[in-house]
Amino acid sequence: MKIFYGVQGTGNGHITRARVMAKELYAAGIDVTFQFTGRPADKYFDMDIFNGYQVRSGLTFNTDKGQVNYLKTAFEAKPVTFIKDVKALDLSGYDLVISDFEPVTAWAAKNQKKPVLGIGHQYAFNHKIPRAGSDPIANQVMKYFAPADTGVGLHWHHFGQPILPPIIDTPETPKNIINNKIVVYLPFEDQQKVIKLLAPFENFEFHLYSPELAHSKFDHIICNPLSREGFQKDVYDCSGIISNAGFELASEALQLGKKILAKPLHAQMEQISNAAALKQLGYGQTMHDMDISVIEQWLHDSHAIRITYPNIAKVLVNWIQNDMPEMEPDFIEDIWSTVEVQHINN
């Protein structure tokens, strides 16, 4: 079987999910070609698992000071390049096309009348799940950005809908937690403002990761460049994570039993909805803006949630190999029945 797999590369969550899928697809002996869009080719890192992957421009969202800027997004969209990329992508030699909310692959498949399977968190929004921050633009983006004929939505909870748990690959449960160690990943915020907000909390050690290396004059705030290996190492033994409300990092944090403080991007429906879901489920705390009082309260709260999710990547690869039969309610229920939720104190 040959699969063409398109991945939205604007954030790191889609790529993280694709790494897990790649491992299971290769283990099953499937020939996969990966394509990434949404950021310049030199901004991808730790990509060795994707053998000979392709890069195209695609579409991405412009963010400024923690908010999506739709005007700049439209201005920088480069529609001519996007159309050329869609027309240039030849999918004729592939048995299956998969899109993780990646528009070039999705639209190329649509134009070539090839069915496309969508796998990702965004496809959960086709169902009745917690939703907040909706507006006409956001609704149209969800519908037309990367359309799929069949969508497999992923979420932290089923909400009584035919969706699956997250696709994550985390190490064993950490045995030693550093209670005052906090990982900070707020790539869409002004990093110097983040550092200024964290500076008063000298009893904690903050490990800050950002796309452009920030500089800190404080010993308890350590700035790091983006690195998959370094980030995973720090997440493994920290007690909590302060981040934007992306889906994949929160999924990893939940499986590792880390407390979560999420600050969603303004005007980004998916992240606002993720924050609403975390709050509704009691899986994490949220803040609308970078709020020092909320941060202080959260830092001194030791309660966290640990969720054990099954290997959904392996489940999906087996499902694909069996010609993707309709996911019956019993199939969905059996998967969720293996999920375990624990309340812990780090």
C-alpha positions in Angstrom: 0.0 0.0 0.0 1.2 3.5 -0.9 0.0 6.5 1.1 0.4 10.2 0.5 0.2 12.0 3.9 -0.1 15.8 4.1 0.6 17.5 7.4 0.0 21.1 8.5 3.3 22.4 9.7 2.4 25.8 11.1 2.5 24.5 14.7 4.4 21.6 16.1 1.3 19.6 17.2 0.4 18.2 13.8 4.1 17.2 13.2 4.2 15.5 16.6 1.1 13.5 15.8 2.6 12.6 12.3 5.7 11.3 14.0 3.6 8.8 15.9 1.6 7.8 12.9 4.8 7.4 10.8 6.3 5.0 13.3 3.2 2.7 13.1 2.8 3.0 9.4 6.4 2.0 8.7 6.1 -0.8 11.3 3.2 -2.1 9.2 5.3 -2.1 6.1 3.4 0.7 4.4 5.1 3.0 1.9 4.4 6.6 2.9 5.3 9.9 1.4 4.9 12.9 3.8 4.3 16.5 2.8 4.5 19.5 5.1 3.3 23.0 4.5 2.8 26.1 6.5 6.4 27.2 7.4 9.7 27.7 5.5 11.7 24.6 4.9 14.6 25.7 7.1 12.2 26.0 10.1 11.5 22.3 10.4 13.5 20.4 13.0 14.0 16.8 14.1 12.4 15.4 10.9 14.6 12.3 10.4 11.6 9.9 10.8 9.9 11.3 7.7 12.0 9.6 5.0 12.4 12.0 2.0 9.5 14.3 3.0 8.3 17.1 0.7 7.8 20.7 1.6 5.5 23.2 0.0 4.3 26.7 1.0 0.6 25.9 1.7 -1.4 28.2 3.9 -0.8 29.5 7.4 -2.2 31.9 9.9 -0.5 35.1 10.9 -0.3 35.7 14.6 0.6 38.9 16.4 0.9 39.3 20.2 -1.1 36.2 21.0 -3.9 36.8 18.5 -4.7 35.6 15.0 -4.6 38.5 12.5 -7.0 37.6 9.7 -6.1 40.7 7.7 -2.4 39.8 7.6 -3.3 36.2 7.0 -5.2 37.1 3.9 -2.5 39.6 2.7 0.3 37.0 3.1 -1.7 34.0 1.8 0.0 33.8 -1.7 -3.0 32.3 -3.4 -1.2 31.9 -6.8 1.6 29.8 -5.2 -1.0 27.8 -3.4 -3.0 27.0 -6.6 0.3 26.1 -8.4 1.2 23.7 -5.5 -2.2 22.1 -5.6 -2.0 21.6 -9.4 1.6 20.3 -9.3 0.9 17.6 -6.7 0.4 14.3 -8.6 -1.4 11.7 -6.4 -2.1 9.2 -9.2 0.4 6.6 -7.8 -1.1 6.4 -4.3 -3.7 4.0 -2.9 -4.8 6.4 -0.1 -4.5 10.1 0.6 -4.4 11.4 4.2 -4.5 15.0 5.4 -3.8 16.2 8.9 -5.6 19.5 8.2 -3.1 20.2 5.4 -4.7 22.1 2.5 -2.5 21.4 -0.5 -2.9 17.6 -0.1 -6.7 17.9 0.6 -7.4 20.2 -2.4 -5.1 18.3 -4.8 -7.0 15.1 -3.9 -10.4 16.9 -4.4 -9.3 18.1 -7.8 -8.1 14.7 -8.8 -11.3 13.1 -7.5 -9.3 11.0 -5.0 -11.0 10.4 -1.7 -9.1 11.9 1.2 -9.0 10.7 4.8 -8.7 13.5 7.4 -7.0 12.5 10.7 -6.7 15.2 13.3 -8.2 17.2 16.1 -9.8 19.7 13.7 -12.1 17.0 12.3 -13.6 16.5 15.8 -15.3 19.9 15.2 -17.6 18.1 12.7 -19.4 16.8 15.8 -21.0 18.2 18.9 -18.0 19.0 21.1 -17.3 22.0 23.3 -17.0 25.0 21.0 -16.3 28.6 21.8 -15.1 31.7 20.0 -16.9 30.8 16.8 -17.4 33.4 14.1 -18.3 33.1 10.4 -14.6 33.2 9.3 -13.6 30.5 11.8 -16.5 28.3 10.7 -15.6 28.7 7.0 -11.9 28.0 7.8 -12.9 24.7 9.5 -15.1 23.7 6.6 -12.9 24.6 3.6 -9.3 24.8 4.8 -8.5 21.1 4.3 -11.7 19.3 3.3 -11.9 15.5 3.8 -14.3 12.9 2.5 -13.9 10.9 5.8 -12.8 12.7 8.9 -11.4 10.9 12.0 -11.7 13.5 14.8 -9.5 13.3 18.0 -10.2 14.7 21.4 -9.4 14.2 25.1 -13.0 12.9 25.8 -15.7 11.5 23.5 -18.5 13.9 24.5 -20.9 11.1 23.4 -19.6 11.5 19.8 -17.9 9.2 17.3 -14.4 10.5 17.9 -11.2 8.9 19.1 -8.6 9.7 21.8 -5.5 11.6 20.9 -2.6 10.2 18.9 0.4 10.5 21.3 3.6 8.8 22.0 4.9 9.5 25.5 7.5 7.6 27.6 6.6 5.7 30.8 5.1 7.5 33.7 7.7 9.7 35.3 9.0 8.4 38.6 10.7 11.6 39.8 9.0 14.9 39.4 10.7 18.3 40.1 7.9 20.1 41.9 9.1 23.6 41.1 10.0 22.9 37.5 7.7 24.4 34.9 7.9 24.2 31.1 6.7 27.3 29.2 5.7 27.1 25.5 4.0 30.3 24.3 5.3 30.7 20.8 2.7 33.2 19.7 3.3 35.6 22.7 5.9 38.3 23.2 8.7 36.3 24.9 10.1 39.3 26.8 6.6 40.0 28.3 6.4 36.3 29.3 9.8 36.5 31.0 8.7 39.7 32.8 5.6 38.0 34.1 7.4 35.0 35.4 10.3 36.9 36.9 8.7 37.5 40.4 8.3 33.7 41.0 11.9 33.0 42.1 11.0 29.8 43.9 10.2 28.2 40.6 12.4 27.2 37.7 10.9 28.0 34.3 12.2 26.3 31.1 11.0 28.5 28.2 11.0 27.3 24.6 10.3 29.6 21.7 10.8 29.6 17.9 13.4 32.4 18.2 15.7 32.0 21.1 14.8 34.5 23.8 17.2 36.0 26.4 16.7 36.0 30.1 18.7 37.9 32.8 17.1 35.8 35.5 18.7 32.6 36.8 15.4 30.9 37.3 14.2 31.4 33.7 16.1 29.3 31.3 15.5 30.0 27.6 15.9 27.3 25.0 15.6 27.0 21.2 13.0 24.6 19.8 14.3 21.0 20.1 12.1 17.9 20.2 14.6 16.0 22.4 15.3 18.8 24.8 11.6 19.7 25.1 10.6 16.1 25.8 13.3 15.8 28.5 12.1 18.9 30.3 8.4 18.0 30.0 9.2 14.5 31.4 10.2 15.6 34.9 8.4 19.0 35.2 5.3 19.4 37.4 3.4 21.6 35.0 3.1 23.3 31.6 2.1 26.8 30.7 1.2 27.0 27.0 -1.1 28.2 24.4 -4.2 25.9 24.0 -2.8 23.7 21.2 -4.2 20.1 21.3 -1.2 17.9 21.0 0.9 19.4 23.8 -2.0 19.3 26.2 -2.6 15.6 25.2 1.0 14.7 26.1 0.7 16.7 29.4 -2.4 14.8 30.3 -0.9 11.4 29.6 2.2 12.3 31.7 0.1 13.7 34.5 1.3 17.4 34.3 -0.9 20.2 35.5 -1.8 22.6 32.6 -2.3 26.3 32.4 -3.5 27.2 28.9 -3.8 30.7 27.3 -5.6 30.3 24.0 -4.8 32.5 21.0 -7.3 35.2 20.6 -9.6 34.9 17.5 -8.6 31.3 17.1 -11.7 29.2 17.5 -9.9 25.9 17.8 -7.7 27.1 20.7 -10.5 28.9 22.4 -12.6 25.7 22.2 -9.7 23.6 23.5 -9.5 25.9 26.5 -13.2 25.6 27.1 -13.0 21.8 26.9 -10.1 21.7 29.4 -12.1 23.8 31.8 -15.3 21.8 31.3 -13.6 18.5 31.8 -11.6 19.7 34.8 -8.4 18.7 33.0 -6.6 22.1 33.2 -6.8 25.8 34.1 -7.1 28.6 31.6 -6.5 32.3 31.3 -7.8 34.7 28.7 -4.7 37.0 28.8 -1.3 36.7 30.4 -2.5 37.2 34.0 0.0 37.2 36.8 -2.6 36.5 39.5 -3.9 33.4 37.6 -0.3 32.2 37.1 0.5 32.6 40.8 -2.6 30.7 41.9 -1.9 27.9 39.4 1.8 27.6 40.4 0.8 26.9 44.0 -1.9 24.3 43.0 -0.4 20.8 43.0 -3.5 19.0 41.6 -3.1 17.4 38.1 -4.8 14.9 35.9 -3.2 11.8 34.5 -4.9 10.0 31.6 -3.8 6.8 30.1 -4.8 6.6 26.4 -4.4 3.6 24.1 -2.2 3.5 21.1 -4.6 5.2 18.7 -2.0 5.3 15.9 -1.8 1.5 15.8 -5.6 1.3 16.0 -5.9 3.6 12.9 -3.2 1.8 10.9 -5.0 -1.6 11.5 -8.3 0.1 10.5 -6.7 1.5 7.3 -5.3 -2.0 6.4 -8.8 -3.4 6.9 -10.1 -1.1 4.2 -11.5 1.5 6.7 -14.9 0.0 7.6 -17.4 2.3 9.2 -16.6 2.9 12.8 -19.5 1.4 14.6 -20.6 2.6 18.1 -19.3 -0.6 19.7 -15.9 0.0 18.1 -15.7 3.5 19.5 -17.0 2.5 22.9 -14.4 -0.4 23.2 -11.6 2.1 22.6 -12.8 4.6 25.1 -13.4 1.9 27.7 -9.6 1.5 28.0 -9.0 5.1 28.9 -8.1 5.7 32.6 -8.4 9.0 34.3 -6.5 9.6 37.6 -6.4 12.7 39.9 -2.9 13.2 41.3 -0.9 15.7 43.3 2.7 16.4 42.1 
